[in-house]
Amino acid sequence: MTAVDTPTPGADPVRGRQIEEYVFGGLIVALGIFTLVEAGTIQVPSSASSVGPRAFPYAVGFLLVVTGLAAIVATARGKLGELEDAEDVDANARTDWMTVVKLLAFLVAHLVLIDLVGWPVAAALLFAGAAWTLGARPWWKVLLISVVLAVVIQIVFASGLGLSLPAGIFEGVPLLDG
């Protein structure tokens, strides 16, 4: 046992792991319930087939609830996940909060920019910003790959799937405007 693995006097390490697994199962159940509730708010056009746009979200929500409940039942029966050896983890390393803040800033910028400049530009900025924040270099290659990825995703959604992502500045451009 390392210094990090040494339990605090009076603390029950198995009990702590149980609580973590109960919380995990509960969060999965809550996410499933949220998905089911939100799926009910999806507008179904009268031209929709018998499956409709709510089918997939309902299936995902149902599976999340079942999976979360299964995790809770397994924890109650004493079946806890196996501990990892963590040999490649530096237990003394501190959280790099600046990286977290940068990633959060790029995500917020993406959400704000979607309606202003369109999904392809906002997504390219998000992809490039996240890659740059996590250390990808050189910047021009990161930007090029991000733009190509965002445009390909826009084309697949707009032209291939017939789903409309906000085109923004590409409004009216064939293939990019669903």
Order of alpha helices (4+ residues) and beta strands (2+ residues): alpha-alpha-alpha-alpha-alpha
